Amino acid sequence: MIDKRYANKRGGAKTWSAGSRKWLASWAIGCLLQYSAGMADAAVATPVAGVGQPAASLQVVHWWTSAGERKSVDVLAGRLAEENIQWRDLAIPGGAGLGASKVLKSMVLAGKAPEATQLNGIVFGEWADLGLLLELDDVATPGGWQKLLFPTVWSLVHNRGHVVAAPLGIHRINNLFYNKKIFDRLGLAAPRTWPEFERVAEKLKQAGVTPLAQSSEAWQVATLFETLVLAESGPVYYRSLFVDLNPAAFGDPRMTHALKRLRSLKQWMPQPLRERPWPEATRQLADGDAAMFVMGDWAKGELLAWGLNTDQDFSCAAVPGTADYHLYSVDTLAMFAGDYSHQPAQEKLAQLIMSQPVQSAYNQVKGAIPVWRAPDLSKMDSCARASWSAFSKGSAFQAPSLVHRMAADETAKDAIVAEVHHYFVDDKMSESDIQRKLASIARSVSKTGKQEQ
């Protein structure tokens, strides 16, 4: 059971709705079994930074485990240590936070919630409505967060009149990374259209280079797919699909075209196509085994951590057809209220996260851009400036990532990702078959908790 000490600070004891109880209960048996079977044993539970015994400490659950991500954690932990607060690391391996989400819910159900956790997307509303999250108004209001933040980011962390998370950075997902040395050697330019992409891919293949790095892991396939949907349609139709979950939208010819392109791109991928973590696919690009890679700009953070240089060893362009758009995911940390004994340290962490020095340093190594409307552009490389320019155009040019929890609730996301992956690996499945299945999912899943922009 959830400890009674988890209560809403401003509203007294939390009244649990039937929906809230159902949401946690639906995870209870499965998550606790997985947790006890060893999911938590995969975590990297070690103190990060700091010397001696700090006056306070915060346990932080997250899934930043790659080389670039660890460097970004070091930025946060090091800055926190300067305030005599220890960052107690609980890093859960697994792309897209799949393992971390299960472990976090298991910890909460066991009455052992961490002081801070990485939470991405609309799930904030679910946790906040349960009365579990520390409201950060005492930091956000005097800090002027609403004026500092992009409206989209403010809307994300602002729930029912209260700030419930500290935003770290904005990732652009519709990136086409390419090995610049290979492109220069073959006299190639980054493709801006799909016909150009096909011509470039053919030349790369003739030169003995795999044109496009890719893993068959479900979330990575779906990340490529949502990018192709944006390329085919733009943000309005994209939102009709993945935010509104409009069943009729899934039967649209634009969805058919995106699905066909997803399957056609398999000819340019490594054969046989294997399931591999995203850093391994990034390594293919870095080593020249593959020339291009469609992935969020956390891949840039990984390349930088390995000692490669933007616009020398690699560069980036928008995926063809998406130059004006920004398919986004936002890194955030939320704090669990507990008995409020850690509140001063939690609020200090939130304050640090939103400071200009941390925003700049964190996002430089993470690969993302700051959440501030007016960051220091001089500290951004060409990829980051392109990301900031696209996001700054406003919500009409922004598309919230389905795969990375920005668009729909967990139930809808998981169901859609599973069907897209099934279509990708099973060439016998027709476009009309999967479109009918996706429309059925849209009709059946709950809309509760989706982000409103």
Phi, psi and omega in degrees: 000156176284133179301139182294344181290344178283096181226154180289127186300316185269341186251010183073205182298138183280131173269121186271123177283163177299323179294321179294316179297321180295320182298315178285320183297327181296338179264345195303303186294308183298315183292317181294324176295315179296319181297312181289336181281352174130004179301317181290335179295340179283350183287153174260094187259086183221147173296144177240129177064176177084147179232143179078205182247100180297161181289336181216161177213155179227124172278132184234120176267132179199177178235031177272093187237352179281175183300312180294320180293322178297324177296324179289324175297320179299325177299313182292314182294321180294319180291323178293322179298328177296339177264012179064037176236128182272133173270111179264109192278130170230086185264125183254114179298152177133123181297146178064014176072021183296314179289320182297322180298318180291317180295319181300312180295325177296318179297316180296316179297331179273003181074024181234048181298140176288167178285332180215153180208147170287124174228131180244132167086205190290352180297342177308315182301321181294313180293317182295321180294338175279355180076020185267338188267141175288127176282132188256024182301326183292344174259316186291320183292306177294335179279354178066037185301321184299323179283328183284324189276150167302143180306321180298319180289319178301316179298325182293317185267356183257115184232120178051044175086003182228149175275125188240008178200159177252119183278137184259310185193164181247121177264137170263131186260332183276054178259140168250100176279144177218149179284107189292327180294321177294315180298318179295318181297324182265003179068037183255151174245154179300128183290137178256341179232166180289325172299321176296320179301315180299318180293317178297315181298320180295319178294320178296317180296320178296331179276002178084018180248132175296123185294320190226116175290143179193146171252153176271005177302137191304312184292330179287322175298316181292329176296317175297317183296314182296330175294319179293325176298316178298319180296324183282334195229329189090171188295328184295309178293321178305314181292326177299323179287301197259342175261308180281339184051051180282112184304322182296330183296331183287346176266001183293145177302333179295325175293319177302315181296319179296319178295316179297322179292320177304313181290322182293332180291345180298332181295340182260001184266165178300142179236132355288149181281124184245160174277121181214151177299153183299328177297331178290322176293323176296323179296326175302317179294314183298321184276354180084009176285336173224151187260336182224159180202126175264116184195160174299160188284007165295338174295326176296318177301323178292315179299319179294321180295332179275002177093009177276159185241136177297137178068007171242300179270326179214164174212179182219153174218165174288146173304138181313132180088359183236017186302326182273355190247161179228105173274111196242156168221143183243125173284133179214155171240130174249155182245134175275137186290312183057227178262012177070010180290338180261007187304315180301317180291322179296317179292326176295319177299316179298319179296317179295317181304321184272002179283150181301315181299318181288319177304315182290311185293316181299310186286335174298319182271335180282334182100355184265190175239155179297158179275353178291145176293327184233075180279179177277099183293338182294342181262012179253143173275183186297324179294316180293320179296321177295320178297312181298319180298317181292315182293326183293346179291342176107179189297335180295340181251003183256145176228122181282130183296128172291310186299326186256030165071020180269342191251310188230168180288172187299322182297311180296315181302309184298320182293317181292316179301317181297318181290320178298318179295319178300314179298320184294319185271343182248098183292348179279345181281127183274163177297320181295326179297310183290327179296321176295319180294318179294320177297322178295320176299314181299324180287331190262333186281157178287143177267355186300133172093358181291147179292137175250132182248000000 
